[in-house]
Amino acid sequence: MLRALLIAAFFFTMTPLLISVQWLLERLHLPGWGVIAAGYYRVLCTLLRMRIRVVGEPVRGHAVLFISNHVSWADILVIGSLAPVAFVSKSEVADWPLVGVTARLQRTVFVDRSRRQQTSEVNSKIAARLTEGDPVVLFAEGTSSDGNRVLEFRSALIGAVTQLDSAQQVMLQPLSIGYTRIQGLPMGRQHRPLVAWYGDVDFTPHFTQFLRRGTVDVTVTFGQPIPYDVDTDRKAVART
């Protein structure tokens, strides 16, 4: 109960402050939004008792689109704590109290996956983020899963990189996130629903159950980067 109160106190006091600072930085066209966001996510991960291990190195110094699997709402906190990144997220998140405003200020690209005709517009926004130097995280499965498997990657939004200037080097980097242990014990197939948030599971009871558990170990792995140019077949890259 005490930990839940601490998390609630942090969220409802620091989130409005985060929104205010990031809004001011954007209005003044100043850098720093990403560093502030990463620090915010790190504190939340600590409060939620998520212990993160990183394997490999993320691409730096180039426009990079991270192509990741998707397991839970916790993915955002874990990946966001490692580096300043912009996410591609489902459009419903934009309407969530506090979370939606925070996501907009952290340069999230929202996509309504029920509207396929929106793909070109979304790709233009992703390309704009990459051009401005923001690493972008794309959950290429298009939805979260139970954590026991990886769903087929959708290639449509990977095509966003074709809209960048042909002279700009773009890298695609696979990123995997796996929840491996809970309370120090291996997280077997039967335990993954404690973390995995997918299907029609309601957020509030799932989050409450998550809080009652002990430390969760998370492994984030950065794979071998793949150069992308106008001759690259996006569907072949998605399969790879």
Residue pairs with C-beta under 8 A, 6 or more apart in sequence:
3 47
3 211
4 211
6 47
7 44
7 47
7 48
7 211
10 43
10 44
10 47
11 44
11 98
12 98
14 40
14 43
15 98
15 102
16 98
18 36
18 37
18 40
18 102
19 98
19 101
19 102
19 105
21 36
22 33
22 36
22 37
22 102
22 105
22 106
23 105
24 30
25 31
25 32
25 33
25 36
26 33
26 105
33 84
33 105
33 106
33 107
34 83
34 84
34 85
34 106
34 134
35 84
37 80
37 84
37 106
38 80
38 81
38 82
38 83
38 84
41 76
41 77
41 78
41 80
41 81
42 81
44 77
44 81
45 52
45 77
45 78
45 81
48 74
48 77
48 210
48 211
48 216
49 214
49 215
49 216
50 74
50 77
50 78
50 215
50 216
50 217
50 218
51 215
51 216
51 217
51 218
52 78
52 81
52 82
52 218
52 219
52 220
53 217
53 218
53 219
53 220
54 82
54 219
54 220
54 221
54 222
55 219
55 220
55 221
55 222
56 221
56 222
56 223
57 222
58 64
58 66
58 82
58 83
58 135
58 173
58 175
58 222
59 135
59 171
59 173
59 222
59 225
62 169
62 170
62 171
63 130
63 131
63 133
63 161
63 164
63 168
63 169
63 170
63 171
64 130
64 135
64 136
64 170
64 171
64 172
64 173
64 225
65 126
65 130
65 135
65 136
65 138
65 158
65 160
65 161
65 170
65 171
65 172
65 173
65 228
66 79
66 85
66 135
66 136
66 137
66 138
66 173
66 174
66 175
67 138
67 140
67 153
67 158
67 172
67 173
67 174
67 175
67 238
68 75
68 79
68 137
68 138
68 139
68 140
68 174
68 175
68 176
68 177
69 139
69 140
69 141
69 145
69 150
69 151
69 175
69 176
69 177
70 139
70 141
70 143
70 144
70 145
70 177
71 144
71 145
71 146
71 147
71 177
71 178
71 179
71 192
71 195
71 196
71 197
71 198
72 144
72 147
72 179
72 195
72 196
72 197
72 198
73 197
73 203
73 207
74 179
74 195
74 197
74 210
74 216
74 218
75 139
75 144
75 177
76 87
78 177
78 218
78 220
79 85
79 87
79 137
79 175
79 177
79 220
80 87
80 106
82 220
83 135
84 134
84 135
85 134
85 135
85 136
85 137
86 106
86 107
86 108
86 109
86 129
86 134
86 135
86 136
86 137
87 103
87 106
87 108
87 109
87 136
87 137
87 139
88 108
88 109
88 111
88 122
88 126
88 136
88 137
88 138
88 139
88 157
89 103
89 108
89 109
89 110
89 111
90 110
90 111
90 112
90 113
91 110
91 111
91 112
91 113
93 99
93 100
93 103
93 108
93 110
94 100
94 103
94 104
94 108
94 110
96 103
103 110
107 129
107 134
109 122
109 125
109 126
109 129
109 136
110 122
111 118
111 122
111 157
112 118
113 142
113 143
116 156
119 156
119 157
119 159
122 157
122 160
123 156
123 157
123 159
123 160
123 163
124 160
124 163
126 136
126 138
126 157
126 160
126 161
127 160
127 161
127 163
127 164
129 136
130 136
130 160
130 161
130 164
130 170
131 164
131 165
131 168
137 175
138 157
138 158
140 153
140 154
140 155
140 157
140 158
140 238
141 150
141 151
141 152
141 153
141 154
142 151
142 154
143 151
143 198
144 196
144 197
144 198
145 151
145 196
145 198
146 192
146 193
146 196
146 198
147 178
147 179
147 192
147 195
147 196
148 189
148 192
152 238
153 238
153 239
154 238
155 234
155 235
155 237
155 238
158 172
158 234
158 237
158 238
159 234
161 170
161 172
161 228
162 230
162 234
164 170
166 229
166 230
169 227
170 227
170 228
170 229
171 225
171 226
171 227
171 228
172 225
172 226
172 227
172 228
172 237
173 222
173 223
173 224
173 225
173 226
174 222
174 223
174 224
174 226
175 220
175 221
175 222
175 223
176 219
176 220
176 221
176 223
177 218
177 219
177 220
177 221
178 218
178 219
178 221
179 187
179 192
179 195
179 196
179 216
179 217
179 218
180 186
180 187
180 217
180 218
180 219
181 187
181 215
181 216
181 217
182 191
182 194
182 195
182 213
182 214
182 215
182 216
182 217
183 213
183 214
183 215
184 214
184 215
184 217
187 194
187 195
187 216
187 217
193 201
194 209
194 210
194 213
195 210
195 216
197 203
197 206
226 237
226 240
228 237
